[in-house]
Amino acid sequence: MLALVGTHYHFRRVVPVALRPLFGKTEFWISLKTGNKSEARLSAMALHAQTSALFRTARTMTDSAQDKPITKDDLLALYEDIIKRQEEVIETTERNTTEQLKIERYTASMTRYEDLLKTRAFLTYSTDALERLKQHIITLRQDMITGKMQDKASLASKIEKIERLHDTLVKLFQTGPALSQAPGAVPPSHQLASPTPSPVVPTSPRLTEAFQLAVLADNQKSEATKKETTRTVSLFIQAFGDKPVQEITGRLAGEFRDLLFSLPASYAKGKQEMDLNAEVERAQEFDLPTLSGKSVKNHFMRLSALWNQLIRREIAEKNPWSNWDFDLTKRNPRRAWTDDELALLSSSAWTCSTISQATFAGITLVAAYSGMRLGEICNLRNEDIQEVDGIPCFLIRPHPEDKWTPKTEAGTRNVPIHSALLDWGILDFRKDGEKFLFSELKTPQSGPRGTDFGRNFSKFKTTIGLPAAITFHSFRHTVSTRLRNQTGDLRELWIDALLGHESSHKSQGATTYLSGIATENLRQTVEAVRYPTLNLRRSL
């Protein structure tokens, strides 16, 4: 496993549990002393093979009876030998890399000299400048001799080229005005080709700076969009650092995609300060389910939307987050409740001690008889219960003072209160002096209101034996399914308006005058929902 610590990669490998007493370690960390990922991968492959051999040797201590068993000191000596060999490899690689960089630098210098000659510009150095140039070439010659002695043929050719170019320069620039030049510097060709200085290329802002400008500072962005995009950007920075926007390419996007698909599914639900490499390794070691294609796609969609903004602002040139494929196959697709499952829910005792039976029953029945989302139900205020055209309704609308808005624009709507809810006593939850209809729920310092209820409902339905395909959100599926299977005169537009769906009809009438649907039509729609087996009590 590769881990980027600072600017250098490290090799990390977990020691098998059975061998940890022998090594006195739970894992090996070896610095690869390079920031180049390709080089680090090659070194890591060699170290993986060496540590595998070391583990096999160690297992002979417990699995085989030998006349002269290997001792713990022998194992540590083997481990130290691996470290020593790795350092030798790194030292050799660094030396070769340094020599290669010298040759590349010198080649670039020679190219600039050749460009200078091609301009045929009649500019000369002063005698002092020529002497400095001569000393500079002598220095280059000495460095090449000490830097790559083994390639003598190539070395001789380069030295000959330097001397030839030096003699040509001396002959070419004997007359004319002097050109000011720093000691030992190579005259850049663009200065001779054109007296006009090149424009300064603006520095690319880092991701956090660009994100602040394009999203966080945009008042048109919803709080939910800002929060979700912040989470995605933070995850990327945790993995790759706060890079300049121009350095975030398709290659890096692909690596981020691979990382997301390797993270355990539980990572999305927990605190995001956990070590990413450790989480990937944990998922592999225990064969844990990983993030779904839908979750990974959501991360990419947020980054793609951010990059579209950056392109408009000319901060980015292209969008590396678009046109990726994702496996959107659902592991546990949500489905509607059956009558038998609703009967089991009704007959089972609510087990949560922090949320009462009455609150559990009230929230559940509102979902079942309206199709409202959990967040919409938990954020209902007493003032959101009003009569519209003489019909009692839940008013689902933004509350900027609490930074809460419906999930979509179509989510702002009026939902007539089902007669079954009125008969059950849903309006009794209104209490003087309380802000929310379900005042027993606590508003968390971070996260949406209703998170605690959703978590406890999930535990409860698992405890009583309901399948994973059934969730609280399944009530919304149930309402939609039962209404669309009605044989009466219910129109699709009415169902979409009741549930807060974007209209499936794209006609001018549907898109422009959807708000004109009469409350009576919505009441007729909601009253079509019936449950023969759902009977939740207010108290046990």
N, C-alpha and C positions, 0 to 999 in steps of 0.2 A: 504494500500500500504506500503510495506517494503522499507526502504531506508537505505543503508549502509553508515554511516558517520564515517570516520576514521575506528575504529575497532569495533564499536557497531552499532547495528541495531536500527532504529527509526520507530515508527508507524506514518504514515502520512495519513490524511484524509481531503479531501476538504469539507469545510462547504457549504451547499446549498446556492445559491445566495440570496434566500428570507430570510434566517436566519442570514446572515452575520451582519446586523445592530444590532441584538440582542446580538451576542457574541463579536462583534468588532474584528472579525478574519475572514480571508478567508480560513484558514486551521488549523488543529490541528497537532502539532508535539509533540510526546511523546517518550522519550528515553526508550528503552527496556533494556538497560544496559547489553547486552549480544552480543557476536560475533558468537554465535551458531545459525544458521539459523532455525533449527528445533524448538529450544526453542522460537526464535523470532516469528515464525509463530503461535505457540500456544498462546502466549501473544497477538499477533495482532488479532487473531480470537476473543478473549475475548473482546478486546478493540473495535473491530468493532461492536460487539453486543451491548456494553454499549453506544457507541456514537450514534448508530442507535436509541436506546431508548431515548437518550437525544434529538435527532432531532425530534422524534415523540412528545415528551413533549413540545418542543419549538413551534412546529406547532400549538398546541392547543391555543397558545396565539393569533394567527391570524385567525385560522379556527373555533374556538368554542367560544361561549359567556359563560362565567362562572361568578358566583357570586364573587368569589375571584380569579381573573386572576393571573397567574404565572408572576412574575416580572423578569426583567433582572438579578437582584441579585440572584433570585432563580436558574436561569439557570447556572450562574457562580458558584454557590455553588455546583450544581450537577456536573459540569465539574471538579471542584476542588476535589470533592469526588471520581470521577473516577481516577484522578491522584493519590490520596492518596492510594486508593485500589490497583492500579497498583504497586506503590512503595512497598506496603506491600507484594504483590505477588513476586516481584523481590527480596526483602530482604529474604523472606522465601526460594525462589529458590536458592539464592546464598548461604545461610546457609546450605541447604541440599546438594548442589553441593560440598561445601567445605568439609563437613563431608564425603561425598562419596569419594572424592579425597584422603582424609586421609586414609580411609580404603583400597582403592586400592593401595596407596603407601606403606602402612604397609604390605599388602598381598604380594606385589612384593618383599619387603625386606625379608619377611619370606621365600619366594620361593628361594631367593638367599642364605639364610642361609641353607636351605635344600639341595640345590645344593652343597654347601660347604661340608656338612656332607657326601653326597654321593660319593664325590671324595675320601674319606678316606685318604686324603693326610696328612702325619704326620708333619704338620706345626703348630706352636703354637704362640700365642701372649705372649709378656712379661707380667709381673705382672701389669705393668702400662697400657698396652693395654687392658688387661682383665677388669681392673677397669673402663676404659673408655667405654668399651662395656656394662658393667653392668649399668653405668649411662645413656647410650644411651637408653637401653631397659626401664629403669625406666621412662625416658622422654616420650618414646612412650606410655607407660602405662598411664601416666597422661594425655597425649593429647587425648587418646581414651576415657578416662573417661569423660573429659570435652566436647568432640566432639560428642558423641552419647550416652547419658545417657538413652534414651528411649528404646534402644535395649539391655537390661541388659544380657539376656541369651547369645546372640552373643558376647557381650563384655567380659563376663566372660570366654567364650571359647577361645577367642583370647588372653586374658591375661594369661590364663593357658598355652597356646601354647608357648607364649613368654618365660615364666618362665622355661618351660620344655626344650626348645631349649637352653636357657642360661645355665642351669645346664649341659646339654649334652656337650656343647662347652667347659665348664670349665673342665669337666672330660677328654674330648678327647684331648685337647691341653695343657697338663701339661708339656710335654717334647718336645725337639726339638728346632730348630733355630727359632728365633722370626721373625715375619712378620711385616714389617713396615706398619703402617696404620694411616691415618689421624684420629683425634679425632672424635668419634661418627660416623664414616663412616661405611658403610656396605661393607664387602669384596666381590667384584664381582667374580662370579664363574669362569669366563673365565680365570682369572689370575691364579687360582689354577689348572684348567684343563690343561693349556698349558702355558709354559713360554714365548711363542712367542706372541708379542703384535698383536692385531687385526689391519688389514690395515685400514687406515683412508679413510672414504668414501668421495669422492670429493663433494663439495657443488654444487648444481644445479644452473646454471646461471638463472638470471631473463629473462623474455620474451624479453625485449628490447635489452639486451646484446646478446641473442641468435639470434634475428632477425638481428641485426647489422652484426654479424659474417656470418650468412648463406645467407643473401639476399643483404643487402645494400653494403657490402664489396665485393660482387661477381661481377666482371666486365662482366661476361657472361649474367647477368640478364639485360633485357631491362629497360629503364626508365619507361615505362608504367607499367611493372610488379612491379617495386619497389614502384611506386606511389600508385598503387591499393592495394598492400599488406600493405603498410604503413597505408593506410586509415582503412583497416580491423583490423590490430593490434591495432591501436589507439582506435578504437571503443571497442575492447575487454578490453583494459586497462581502458578505461573510465568506463566500467561497473563493472569490477572485480579487477582492480588494476594491478600493474606490478608484477605478481606472478612468483615464480620460475617455470621453465619448468616442473619439476617432479610433481608439485602440480596441474597442469592443466590436469584433468582426463576427462573421458567420462561423468561423472556427470556434471562437469562444462561446457563441450561442449553442453550438452543437455540444460542447463540453458541459455546459450548464444543463442542457436537456438530458444528457446521459447521467449527470449527477442527480437530477430530480427523480428520474426513473429508478435510481438505486436507493433512494431514501425510504425508510419504513413509513408506512401509511400513518402510523401514530405520530410521526414528527410534525405533521400538519396540525395536530390537535394539541401539542404540548408547547413548552417554552422554546423559543427559537435560539437560545444561547448555547444549546448543546453542540458539541463538536461534530461537524459534518462527517469527517472521515470515520470517527468512531461510530456514528449512526449507520453509515453505509456498511461498515464491517459487522456491526451487530445484526443488521438485516440479512447479510450473507451467512453469518455464523448460525443464526437460529431459523433461517429460511422464513423470514417474516414477510407478510404482504407489503408491497411497495406502493408508492403514490400511483394513483390511477392515471390513465391517459387524460381524463377530464381535468384533473387537478393540474397536471403539467401544462395542458393546453391553456388553462386559465392564467397561469403565470406568464406564458408566452404572449397571450392576448394583451395583458396589462403592459408588458414591456413594448409590444408592437405599437400600442396606442401612444405610449410615451414617445417612442421614436418618430412616429408620424408628426407629433408636435415639434420635435427637435428638427425634423427635416423642413417643416414650414418656417422655422426660425433660422434656418441655414446653420444650425449647430452640427447636424449630422448630414451625411451625403446620401446614405441609403439605409434601409431598414433590415438588419440582420435577423429579426425575430419573425418575419413573415414567411409564408409558404413552407411551413414544417408540417409533417404528418404525425398523427397521434392515434394510438389505439384507444378508441373510445368505447370498447366493449365493457359493459357494466358487469362487475363481479356479482353484485347483489342488487339487481334492478328493483326500484321501488314499485309497488303495485297497490291496488285498492284493497281495502279490508273486505273480508267475507263476513257473512252473518254469523257463522260459527266463531270466528275470531272476535267479533264484537261481543258475542255472548260470553266468551272466556274473559274478555277485558272487564265486562260488567260484573262478573261473579267473583273476581279476584280482589283481595284486600290490598289497598294502596299501602306500600311499605316505607315510603319516605317519612322521616320524622321531622324534617324542617319545613315541609310544605303540607298543608292540611288536606284531608280528603275532599273538603268542599272546593278548595281552589283547584285541586287536580280535576275534579269532576266538571267544574265550571269552564275551565280552559279547554278541556277535551271536548265538551259538548258544543262550545262555540265553534271549534274547528270542524266538528262533524256536521253541524247544521249551517255552516256558512262557507267552508272552503278557505277561510282566511289563513294566512301564514302565521307561524308561531310568534314572530316578531311583531306582527300587526296586532295580535291579540294581547300580548303582554304589555304593549305600549298604549293600549286603550285608556283614555282618561275619562273621568266622569263627564266632562264637558263634551266628549265625543259621542255621547248618547243623546240624540235629539230626534224630534219628529220632523220628517220631510214629507210634505203633501199629506199630512195626517197619519203617516206610517212610522213607527219607531224604527230607528236605524242606528247602526254603528257608522260613524264618520271616520274614514281612514284618510288622514291628511298629514302633511308635514308639520313638525313641531320644531322650528329652528332653535328655540330657546334650549332644547335638550339635544340638539344636533341629531335629530332623528327624522328620516324621510322614508316614504314607501320605497320598495325595491326598484320600481320602475315608474315612469310617468303615468302609465295606465293604472298603477297601483293606488293612486289617489281616487277614491270612489266612495259611494254610499252603499252600505250593505243592509238591507232590511233584516230586522231581527226575527228569526223563525218563531212561529207560535209555540213550538215545543220548548224553546228556550224561555219564552215569557211565562209559560205555564210552570216550568221547572223552578222559576224564581231568579233568573239571571240578573234582573235589575236590583235585587236585594244586596248585591255586592257593593252598590254605591254607598259610600259612607261620608258623612259631613266631615270636612277638614282634610280629607284624603285627596290626593291628586289623581292616582290611578284607580281604575276599576278593580283590578286585582292587586290591592294594596299590600297584601301579604308578601308578594315577591320583592326581593331586595334588588336595588339597582346597583350593579357592580361598578367599581371604580374604573375598570377597563373592560371592554367587551359589551355586546348588546344585552339589553334587559331580556330576561327569559332564558339565558344560557343555562342557569342552574336547573330550571324546570326541565329543559330539553334533555339534560344529562341524566336527571333522575327518572324521567319517563323512559329513556332508553334502557336504563338498568332494570326498571320495573317490567317492561315488556319482555326482556330477555329472561328474567327470573320466572315469569309465569309460562314460559315455553313458546312464545310467539316467534316466528321465523325472522331471520335478518332482513328479508325483503319488506317487512312491515316496519315502518317508522312513524313518528308523529306526522311527518309531511305526507304520509299515505292518506290522511284524512282529506287533504286537498285533491289527491288523485281520485279518491272515492267519490267526492262530490261531483267532480268533473265527469267521471265515468257514468255515474248514475243519471245525471242530468242529460248527457248526450245520448243515453239509451232510452230516454223517455219517448213514448209514442204520441205525446200530446202536441200542443202547438208552440212549444218552446223554440225560440230562435237562437241560432249560434251567437248572434250579436249580444243577446241578453246574457247568455252564459258567460261569454268573454268579459262583459262589463261587470258581472257579479264577482268573478274571480280575479279581476284586475289583469287579465291577459291582454296583450296586444291583439287587436282584432285580426282574425284569420281572413277577413274580407277586406280587400284593398281598394274598394270602390271609393269614389269621392264622398258618397253618403256615409260610408262606414268610418272613414278617417276624419271627416270634418264635423259630422253631426252626431258622433257617438254619445257625446255628453247629453244629448237630448232624449235619451231613452227614459221613458216615464218610470217613476218609482214604483208604480203599481205593477208594471211589467217585471221589474226586478223582484218585487214581493212574490209574484206568481211563480217566478223561477225558483226562488229559494224554498218556497213552500212545497215544491215538488220533491224535495229530499225527504225520504222516509227510511226509518230503521226499525224493523220489527224486533230486533234482539238487543238493541242498545238501551240500557237502563242504569245509569249511574246515579248513586245516592249521594246526598249532600254530606251525610255522616255515617259512620259505621256503627 
